[in-house]
Amino acid sequence: MKKAYKEPGLTTEGVVFSVEVDSVEREFLILKSALTYLCKLQGFTMDFMNTYRACEARIHSVARRLAAGAPRGAPLVL
């Protein structure tokens, strides 16, 4: 079962979060521009953290797919 380990946090660039992928905790950053796009796509107006939480399942799904083909290391950027 996949799950997030750390609480997501807002940075100057976006939201940092972690997800378990293939039994390894991976760190990700979703940029504010991507969150703004998701907010518009969904047709609502929210701040960055609420947008992240509203779209968390979709964001984590994309993060897992990105991690499958990326080397381990620094946070992966969405």
C-alpha beads as a LAMMPS data file, in Angstrom:
LAMMPS data file: protein, C-alpha beads

78 atoms
77 bonds

1 atom types
1 bond types

-500.0 500.0 xlo xhi
-500.0 500.0 ylo yhi
-500.0 500.0 zlo zhi

Masses

1 110.0

Atoms # bond

1 1 1 0.000 0.000 0.000
2 1 1 1.319 3.450 -0.945
3 1 1 1.090 6.281 1.561
4 1 1 2.534 9.686 2.315
5 1 1 4.916 9.795 5.279
6 1 1 5.578 13.467 5.914
7 1 1 3.050 16.238 6.126
8 1 1 3.113 18.309 2.955
9 1 1 4.611 21.757 3.363
10 1 1 4.330 25.020 1.480
11 1 1 7.587 26.547 0.212
12 1 1 8.325 29.603 -1.908
13 1 1 8.303 27.346 -4.987
14 1 1 5.289 25.156 -4.243
15 1 1 4.294 22.233 -2.034
16 1 1 6.829 19.619 -0.905
17 1 1 5.463 16.162 -0.078
18 1 1 6.647 12.576 0.134
19 1 1 5.181 9.324 -1.145
20 1 1 6.297 5.722 -0.826
21 1 1 7.254 4.301 -4.221
22 1 1 8.534 0.712 -4.488
23 1 1 9.070 0.590 -0.707
24 1 1 11.191 3.761 -0.769
25 1 1 10.088 7.149 0.500
26 1 1 10.521 9.701 -2.316
27 1 1 10.283 13.462 -2.013
28 1 1 8.474 15.642 -4.548
29 1 1 7.812 19.295 -5.232
30 1 1 4.713 20.420 -7.088
31 1 1 5.245 23.930 -8.378
32 1 1 2.837 26.771 -7.664
33 1 1 2.285 27.136 -11.417
34 1 1 1.097 23.499 -11.613
35 1 1 -1.201 24.037 -8.628
36 1 1 -2.624 27.166 -10.255
37 1 1 -3.281 25.168 -13.431
38 1 1 -5.020 22.386 -11.455
39 1 1 -7.148 24.952 -9.657
40 1 1 -8.302 26.478 -12.961
41 1 1 -8.829 23.028 -14.479
42 1 1 -11.134 22.073 -11.595
43 1 1 -12.968 25.391 -11.772
44 1 1 -12.382 26.511 -8.223
45 1 1 -10.413 29.198 -6.404
46 1 1 -8.267 28.067 -3.482
47 1 1 -4.891 28.724 -1.957
48 1 1 -1.988 26.413 -2.836
49 1 1 -2.282 24.037 0.129
50 1 1 -6.031 23.578 -0.292
51 1 1 -5.563 22.965 -4.017
52 1 1 -2.895 20.351 -3.186
53 1 1 -5.224 18.640 -0.716
54 1 1 -8.202 18.737 -3.105
55 1 1 -6.119 17.150 -5.889
56 1 1 -3.874 14.997 -3.683
57 1 1 -4.855 11.627 -5.181
58 1 1 -4.217 12.864 -8.725
59 1 1 -0.913 14.517 -7.716
60 1 1 0.329 11.383 -5.938
61 1 1 -0.602 9.232 -8.935
62 1 1 1.487 11.424 -11.241
63 1 1 4.329 11.486 -8.697
64 1 1 4.482 7.684 -8.545
65 1 1 4.624 7.428 -12.341
66 1 1 7.357 10.069 -12.480
67 1 1 9.389 8.302 -9.791
68 1 1 9.229 4.976 -11.607
69 1 1 11.455 6.313 -14.376
70 1 1 13.614 8.770 -12.456
71 1 1 16.842 8.165 -10.538
72 1 1 16.780 8.567 -6.784
73 1 1 18.088 11.777 -5.325
74 1 1 16.841 15.318 -5.018
75 1 1 13.111 16.017 -4.913
76 1 1 11.349 15.338 -8.204
77 1 1 9.519 18.342 -9.598
78 1 1 5.981 18.172 -10.901

Bonds

1 1 1 2
2 1 2 3
3 1 3 4
4 1 4 5
5 1 5 6
6 1 6 7
7 1 7 8
8 1 8 9
9 1 9 10
10 1 10 11
11 1 11 12
12 1 12 13
13 1 13 14
14 1 14 15
15 1 15 16
16 1 16 17
17 1 17 18
18 1 18 19
19 1 19 20
20 1 20 21
21 1 21 22
22 1 22 23
23 1 23 24
24 1 24 25
25 1 25 26
26 1 26 27
27 1 27 28
28 1 28 29
29 1 29 30
30 1 30 31
31 1 31 32
32 1 32 33
33 1 33 34
34 1 34 35
35 1 35 36
36 1 36 37
37 1 37 38
38 1 38 39
39 1 39 40
40 1 40 41
41 1 41 42
42 1 42 43
43 1 43 44
44 1 44 45
45 1 45 46
46 1 46 47
47 1 47 48
48 1 48 49
49 1 49 50
50 1 50 51
51 1 51 52
52 1 52 53
53 1 53 54
54 1 54 55
55 1 55 56
56 1 56 57
57 1 57 58
58 1 58 59
59 1 59 60
60 1 60 61
61 1 61 62
62 1 62 63
63 1 63 64
64 1 64 65
65 1 65 66
66 1 66 67
67 1 67 68
68 1 68 69
69 1 69 70
70 1 70 71
71 1 71 72
72 1 72 73
73 1 73 74
74 1 74 75
75 1 75 76
76 1 76 77
77 1 77 78
